[in-house]
Amino acid sequence: MTRNLFLLLLCVSPLFISAQKNTIVRLDNSKITEKDLDQKINNLIKAASVHGLAISIFNDNKPVYKKTFGYKDVPRKLPIAGSTNIYGASLSKAVFAVLVMKLVEEKILDLDKPLKDFLPKPIYEYKGTKKWHDNYEDLRTDTLHQRITARMCLAHTTGFPNWRWDLPGEKLQVTRAPGIRYGYSGEGLVFLQVHLEYMLGKTLEELMKEKVFIPAGMHNSSYNFLARFEADYALGHNEKGAPYEKDKDNEARSASTLETTIDDYSLFTKAVLNNTIISQKSRTEMFKPQIRIRSIAQFGPMRHRDSTFNDKIQLAYGLGWVLLQSPYGTGAFKEGHGDGFQHYSILFPDKKIGIVIMSNSDNAESIFKELLEITIGDVFTPWQWENYVPYNAK
């Protein structure tokens, strides 16, 4: 009897192990099989006309499901792959935050020291060499920028607008006292980048390679569009599936120009979850609330109006990442949005669960709410604040 049971276990075990490998565990410990998830994702893509999608799901701090759906080029019917270059938009900010925390770890940077104190002369006295983003001549008559710290830049409390062209005459100014209120600002991240470049005598790309890309194994990522990306890159698509022209001449900006792949961004996510680039202490600091967010929406007119709607998740900004509180601990998320590209990533370090969603379709955000629910059981992401209007509610 014992021998027969042993033989039975030998036969069943491989099937059991295979089934376990093909099962995704959600936050509430419920499970979904890879096959069922494939079907549900395909159904969502079809219903919402999402043209291309790449997704990576993490259990126990490692990827257990990584797949691509649809096309990198709809008119030519070219499929998207794990190695396909995808414009990362504001996912750039999360990667940059890890670089900054690494510099803090190495005692090169102090989060709370005014950035002006790291340079021998005011930022506006440096002659810009880029098209526009390192030109700070407009700050010559502005005194508020002298208070700005790296912490404020990462927490979006600098008082800068999102971009200088949002202001009259496109003249960059600090619009309110730094450190007192959240206001999403790509300018703030670039302001920190330029200070680091002058301080260290290295470009953003050089710093990213040294401190993040190479340690994480991200060999197909850059803050510039490289010539080698020509062989395999995704076009962005509008709601009808028509492609946008690919922007290939962006200068490296910490807030917005990351070019990456789902394979590489999964490596980055794994590194963050496992503290292999920065220490757990640094990650804890990065994922610590810096400023509460009470605005009705992140963008648009409602960003100026407050409510208590997201108080239940204690919505806040950390350092480079948005934070929420759930029964499963802190959720740290970052989104990306540009013409034809819509992305979202959220990590729950206490549960060792996370997800990365990348898409080259203007319709993708319409499935994010449902996609997060069916994949990892995330019902906490503030999709209304993000304006992720479900496709079936439009």
C-alpha positions as CSV (number, residue, x, y, z in Angstrom):
1,M,0.0,0.0,0.0
2,T,2.8,2.4,0.9
3,R,4.7,1.5,-2.3
4,N,1.6,2.1,-4.4
5,L,1.0,5.5,-2.7
6,F,4.6,6.4,-3.4
7,L,4.3,5.5,-7.1
8,L,1.0,7.5,-7.3
9,L,2.8,10.5,-5.8
10,L,5.6,10.2,-8.3
11,C,3.0,10.4,-11.1
12,V,1.0,13.2,-9.6
13,S,3.7,15.5,-8.4
14,P,4.9,16.8,-11.7
15,L,1.4,17.7,-12.6
16,F,0.9,19.4,-9.2
17,I,4.1,21.3,-9.5
18,S,3.2,22.4,-13.1
19,A,-0.2,23.6,-11.9
20,Q,1.4,25.5,-9.0
21,K,3.8,27.2,-11.5
22,N,0.9,28.3,-13.7
23,T,-1.2,29.8,-10.9
24,I,-1.1,33.4,-9.9
25,V,-1.7,34.3,-6.2
26,R,-3.7,37.6,-5.6
27,L,-3.5,39.9,-2.6
28,D,-6.3,38.2,-0.8
29,N,-4.7,34.8,-1.4
30,S,-7.2,33.8,-4.0
31,K,-5.8,32.3,-7.2
32,I,-6.2,32.4,-10.9
33,T,-4.7,30.0,-13.4
34,E,-2.5,31.3,-16.3
35,K,-5.0,29.9,-18.8
36,D,-7.9,31.7,-17.2
37,L,-6.0,34.9,-17.0
38,D,-5.0,34.7,-20.6
39,Q,-8.6,34.4,-21.6
40,K,-9.8,37.3,-19.4
41,I,-7.0,39.6,-20.6
42,N,-7.8,38.7,-24.2
43,N,-11.5,39.4,-23.6
44,L,-10.7,42.8,-22.1
45,I,-8.3,43.7,-24.9
46,K,-11.0,42.9,-27.5
47,A,-13.8,44.6,-25.7
48,A,-11.9,47.9,-25.2
49,S,-9.9,47.8,-28.5
50,V,-6.5,47.9,-26.8
51,H,-4.0,47.5,-29.6
52,G,-0.9,46.3,-27.7
53,L,-0.3,45.2,-24.1
54,A,2.7,43.9,-22.1
55,I,2.1,42.6,-18.5
56,S,4.3,41.2,-15.8
57,I,2.9,39.8,-12.5
58,F,5.0,39.2,-9.4
59,N,4.5,36.6,-6.6
60,D,7.1,36.1,-3.9
61,N,9.0,39.0,-5.3
62,K,9.7,37.4,-8.7
63,P,7.8,37.3,-12.0
64,V,5.4,34.4,-12.4
65,Y,3.5,35.7,-15.4
66,K,5.0,37.8,-18.2
67,K,3.2,38.1,-21.5
68,T,2.6,40.4,-24.4
69,F,-0.6,40.8,-26.4
70,G,-1.4,42.5,-29.7
71,Y,0.8,44.6,-31.9
72,K,3.7,47.0,-31.8
73,D,2.6,48.3,-35.2
74,V,-1.1,47.8,-35.9
75,P,-1.2,48.6,-39.7
76,R,1.7,46.2,-40.4
77,K,0.3,43.6,-37.9
78,L,3.7,43.3,-36.2
79,P,3.4,41.6,-32.8
80,I,4.7,43.1,-29.6
81,A,7.3,41.1,-27.8
82,G,9.1,41.1,-24.4
83,S,12.1,42.6,-26.1
84,T,10.2,45.3,-27.9
85,N,11.2,48.8,-27.0
86,I,8.4,50.8,-25.4
87,Y,8.4,54.5,-24.5
88,G,8.1,54.5,-20.7
89,A,6.7,58.1,-20.2
90,S,6.5,58.8,-16.5
91,L,7.7,55.4,-15.4
92,S,10.9,57.3,-15.9
93,K,10.4,59.0,-12.5
94,A,10.3,55.8,-10.5
95,V,13.6,54.6,-12.0
96,F,15.1,58.0,-11.4
97,A,14.0,57.9,-7.8
98,V,16.0,54.7,-7.3
99,L,19.1,56.4,-8.7
100,V,18.6,59.3,-6.3
101,M,18.2,57.0,-3.3
102,K,21.4,55.2,-4.3
103,L,23.3,58.5,-4.3
104,V,21.8,59.2,-0.9
105,E,23.0,55.8,0.3
106,E,26.5,56.6,-1.0
107,K,26.4,59.9,0.9
108,I,26.8,61.8,-2.3
109,L,23.5,63.6,-1.9
110,D,21.5,64.8,1.1
111,L,17.7,64.7,0.6
112,D,17.1,67.7,2.8
113,K,19.9,70.0,1.9
114,P,18.9,72.8,-0.6
115,L,20.1,71.9,-4.0
116,K,21.8,75.3,-4.5
117,D,24.3,74.3,-1.7
118,F,25.7,71.5,-3.9
119,L,26.8,73.9,-6.7
120,P,29.5,76.6,-6.7
121,K,27.3,79.1,-8.4
122,P,23.5,79.6,-8.9
123,I,21.8,77.2,-11.4
124,Y,20.8,80.1,-13.6
125,E,24.4,81.1,-14.2
126,Y,25.2,77.8,-16.0
127,K,25.1,78.0,-19.7
128,G,22.5,75.6,-21.0
129,T,23.6,73.0,-23.6
130,K,20.2,71.4,-24.2
131,K,17.3,72.5,-26.3
132,W,15.5,73.9,-23.3
133,H,15.4,71.9,-20.1
134,D,18.7,73.1,-18.6
135,N,17.9,76.7,-19.2
136,Y,17.2,78.3,-15.8
137,E,17.7,82.0,-16.8
138,D,14.1,82.7,-15.7
139,L,14.9,81.8,-12.1
140,R,17.4,84.7,-11.8
141,T,14.6,86.9,-10.2
142,D,13.0,84.0,-8.3
143,T,14.2,83.4,-4.8
144,L,11.8,80.5,-3.8
145,H,13.8,78.0,-5.9
146,Q,16.7,78.4,-3.5
147,R,14.7,76.5,-0.9
148,I,14.2,73.4,-3.0
149,T,15.6,70.1,-1.9
150,A,15.9,66.7,-3.5
151,R,13.1,65.4,-1.2
152,M,10.8,68.1,-2.5
153,C,11.6,67.2,-6.1
154,L,10.8,63.5,-5.6
155,A,7.7,64.3,-3.6
156,H,6.4,66.8,-6.1
157,T,6.3,69.7,-3.6
158,T,8.7,72.1,-5.3
159,G,6.0,74.6,-6.3
160,F,7.1,74.2,-10.0
161,P,4.3,73.6,-12.6
162,N,4.3,70.3,-14.4
163,W,6.2,71.9,-17.2
164,R,7.3,75.5,-17.9
165,W,5.0,75.8,-20.9
166,D,2.0,75.6,-18.5
167,L,2.9,79.1,-17.3
168,P,2.2,82.4,-19.1
169,G,5.0,83.1,-21.6
170,E,6.5,79.7,-20.8
171,K,8.7,81.4,-18.2
172,L,9.6,79.0,-15.4
173,Q,8.8,80.2,-11.9
174,V,8.1,78.6,-8.5
175,T,4.4,79.3,-8.1
176,R,4.1,78.7,-4.3
177,A,6.3,78.1,-1.3
178,P,8.2,74.8,-1.7
179,G,7.3,71.9,0.6
180,I,3.7,72.8,1.5
181,R,1.5,71.1,-1.1
182,Y,1.6,68.3,-3.7
183,G,1.6,69.4,-7.3
184,Y,2.8,67.0,-10.0
185,S,5.9,68.4,-11.6
186,G,8.2,67.0,-14.3
187,E,10.1,70.2,-14.0
188,G,10.9,69.3,-10.4
189,L,12.5,66.0,-11.3
190,V,14.5,67.6,-14.2
191,F,15.6,70.4,-11.8
192,L,17.1,67.7,-9.6
193,Q,18.6,65.9,-12.6
194,V,20.5,69.0,-13.8
195,H,21.9,69.7,-10.4
196,L,23.2,66.1,-10.2
197,E,24.8,66.4,-13.6
198,Y,26.6,69.6,-12.7
199,M,27.6,68.2,-9.3
200,L,29.0,64.9,-10.5
201,G,30.2,65.8,-14.0
202,K,28.2,62.9,-15.5
203,T,25.1,62.8,-17.7
204,L,21.9,61.3,-16.6
205,E,22.5,58.4,-18.9
206,E,25.9,57.7,-17.5
207,L,24.5,57.8,-13.9
208,M,21.6,55.5,-14.8
209,K,23.9,52.9,-16.5
210,E,26.3,52.9,-13.6
211,K,23.8,52.9,-10.7
212,V,20.7,51.2,-12.0
213,F,20.7,49.7,-15.5
214,I,23.8,47.6,-15.3
215,P,23.2,46.4,-11.7
216,A,19.6,45.4,-12.6
217,G,20.6,43.8,-15.9
218,M,18.6,46.3,-17.9
219,H,20.5,46.1,-21.2
220,N,17.7,47.5,-23.4
221,S,16.9,50.6,-21.5
222,S,18.0,54.2,-22.0
223,Y,16.8,57.8,-21.4
224,N,17.6,58.3,-25.1
225,F,16.2,56.5,-28.1
226,L,19.3,54.6,-29.3
227,A,20.0,53.5,-32.9
228,R,19.9,49.8,-31.9
229,F,16.2,50.3,-30.8
230,E,15.3,50.7,-34.5
231,A,15.2,47.0,-34.9
232,D,12.3,46.5,-32.5
233,Y,10.2,49.3,-31.1
234,A,6.5,49.9,-30.5
235,L,4.5,52.7,-32.1
236,G,1.9,54.4,-30.0
237,H,-1.7,54.2,-31.3
238,N,-4.7,56.4,-31.0
239,E,-8.2,55.2,-30.0
240,K,-8.8,54.1,-33.6
241,G,-5.6,52.2,-33.9
242,A,-3.8,54.7,-36.1
243,P,-0.1,55.0,-35.2
244,Y,1.5,58.2,-33.9
245,E,4.9,59.2,-35.3
246,K,7.6,57.9,-33.1
247,D,9.5,60.6,-31.2
248,K,13.2,59.6,-31.4
249,D,15.0,62.9,-30.7
250,N,14.2,63.5,-27.1
251,E,17.1,64.6,-24.9
252,A,17.5,62.6,-21.7
253,R,15.1,63.9,-19.0
254,S,14.6,62.1,-15.7
255,A,10.9,62.7,-15.7
256,S,9.8,61.5,-19.1
257,T,12.1,60.0,-21.7
258,L,12.8,56.4,-20.5
259,E,12.9,53.9,-23.3
260,T,12.6,50.3,-22.0
261,T,11.0,46.9,-22.5
262,I,8.6,44.8,-20.4
263,D,11.6,42.4,-19.9
264,D,13.8,45.2,-18.6
265,Y,11.1,46.9,-16.5
266,S,10.4,43.6,-14.9
267,L,14.1,43.3,-14.0
268,F,13.8,46.8,-12.4
269,T,10.7,45.9,-10.5
270,K,12.3,42.7,-9.3
271,A,15.4,44.7,-8.1
272,V,13.1,47.1,-6.2
273,L,11.2,44.3,-4.5
274,N,14.3,42.4,-3.5
275,N,16.4,45.5,-2.5
276,T,19.2,44.5,-4.9
277,I,20.1,48.1,-6.0
278,I,19.2,50.1,-2.9
279,S,18.9,48.7,0.6
280,Q,15.6,47.9,2.4
281,K,16.2,51.0,4.5
282,S,16.4,53.2,1.4
283,R,13.3,51.5,-0.1
284,T,11.4,52.1,3.1
285,E,12.3,55.8,3.0
286,M,11.3,55.9,-0.7
287,F,7.9,54.3,0.2
288,K,7.3,56.5,3.2
289,P,4.5,59.2,2.8
290,Q,6.0,62.6,2.4
291,I,2.8,64.6,1.6
292,R,-0.9,63.7,1.8
293,I,-2.8,64.1,-1.4
294,R,-6.4,65.3,-1.2
295,S,-7.0,66.6,-4.7
296,I,-10.0,65.2,-6.5
297,A,-7.9,64.3,-9.5
298,Q,-4.2,64.2,-10.3
299,F,-4.6,66.3,-13.5
300,G,-7.1,68.8,-15.0
301,P,-9.2,71.4,-13.2
302,M,-10.0,69.0,-10.3
303,R,-6.4,68.9,-9.2
304,H,-7.0,72.3,-7.5
305,R,-10.1,71.0,-5.6
306,D,-9.8,68.8,-2.5
307,S,-12.0,66.1,-1.0
308,T,-11.9,63.3,1.5
309,F,-12.6,60.7,-1.2
310,N,-9.2,59.0,-1.0
311,D,-8.7,59.4,2.8
312,K,-9.6,55.8,3.3
313,I,-6.4,54.7,1.4
314,Q,-4.4,57.7,2.9
315,L,-3.3,58.7,-0.6
316,A,0.1,60.3,-0.5
317,Y,3.3,60.8,-2.4
318,G,6.5,59.2,-1.4
319,L,9.8,59.7,-3.1
320,G,9.1,59.2,-6.8
321,W,6.2,56.9,-6.2
322,V,2.5,57.4,-5.2
323,L,1.4,55.6,-2.1
324,L,-1.7,54.1,-0.7
325,Q,-2.5,52.1,2.4
326,S,-4.4,48.8,2.2
327,P,-5.2,45.8,4.4
328,Y,-2.1,44.3,2.8
329,G,0.3,47.1,3.6
330,T,1.6,50.0,1.5
331,G,0.9,50.0,-2.2
332,A,3.5,51.9,-4.1
333,F,2.5,52.8,-7.7
334,K,3.6,54.8,-10.7
335,E,1.8,55.5,-13.9
336,G,3.0,56.6,-17.3
337,H,1.0,58.5,-19.9
338,G,1.8,59.9,-23.3
339,D,0.4,60.0,-26.8
340,G,-0.3,56.3,-27.6
341,F,1.4,55.0,-24.4
342,Q,-0.4,54.2,-21.1
343,H,1.3,52.3,-18.3
344,Y,0.8,51.4,-14.6
345,S,2.8,49.6,-12.0
346,I,2.0,48.9,-8.4
347,L,4.0,47.0,-5.7
348,F,2.8,45.6,-2.4
349,P,6.1,44.8,-0.7
350,D,4.6,43.3,2.4
351,K,2.8,40.7,0.3
352,K,5.7,40.4,-2.2
353,I,3.2,41.0,-5.0
354,G,3.3,43.4,-7.8
355,I,2.3,44.1,-11.4
356,V,3.6,46.1,-14.4
357,I,1.3,47.0,-17.2
358,M,2.6,48.7,-20.4
359,S,0.6,49.5,-23.4
360,N,1.0,51.3,-26.8
361,S,-2.7,52.2,-27.0
362,D,-4.7,55.2,-26.0
363,N,-7.5,52.8,-24.9
364,A,-5.4,50.9,-22.4
365,E,-6.3,52.9,-19.3
366,S,-9.9,52.0,-19.8
367,I,-9.1,48.4,-18.7
368,F,-6.7,49.2,-15.9
369,K,-9.3,49.0,-13.1
370,E,-10.6,45.6,-14.1
371,L,-7.1,44.3,-15.1
372,L,-5.8,45.1,-11.6
373,E,-8.7,43.4,-10.0
374,I,-8.5,40.1,-12.0
375,T,-4.7,39.9,-11.9
376,I,-3.6,40.7,-8.4
377,G,-6.9,41.6,-6.6
378,D,-6.0,45.2,-6.4
379,V,-9.2,47.1,-5.6
380,F,-7.3,49.9,-3.9
381,T,-5.8,51.8,-6.8
382,P,-7.6,55.2,-7.0
383,W,-8.7,54.8,-10.6
384,Q,-11.0,57.8,-10.4
385,W,-8.2,60.1,-9.2
386,E,-6.2,58.7,-12.1
387,N,-9.1,59.2,-14.5
388,Y,-9.0,55.6,-15.6
389,V,-12.6,55.6,-16.9
390,P,-13.6,52.0,-17.5
391,Y,-14.4,51.2,-21.2
392,N,-17.8,49.9,-20.3
393,A,-18.7,53.1,-18.4
394,K,-18.0,55.6,-21.2
